[in-house]
Amino acid sequence: DLSCKKVCISSLYEDYHFNEMMNIVSLLAQNGAKYVKNPYATDIFVTYDLIGKGGKEYKCYRKEKAENAINSGEEIKIISFDELLSLLLIFLPSIFKIIGR
């Protein structure tokens, strides 16, 4: 349940998927959640792995901050990007309205 939750998404996703982020922020709001950029002030942190050319794995500075906050006693749930999409699909009023049917 996303209601009344603050959600922070990996900077790796946000930096490379601006248009999709705007849609996700809108869907979060429709489900009673609030998008925040600060991983210290979140209830749920959403991970996103980014692998570049040659197999280089990029690090998300927000994920590191969220993990530091957890180690300091904050209660932050870490979920994958796919888990977030599943949560949003569960709460969508109608998938057909979204895809234009």
Summary of the structure (lengths in Angstrom):
residues: 101
radius of gyration: 14.2
end to end distance: 26.5
largest distance: 47.3
contacts: 270
relative contact order: 0.21
helix: 50%
strand: 16%
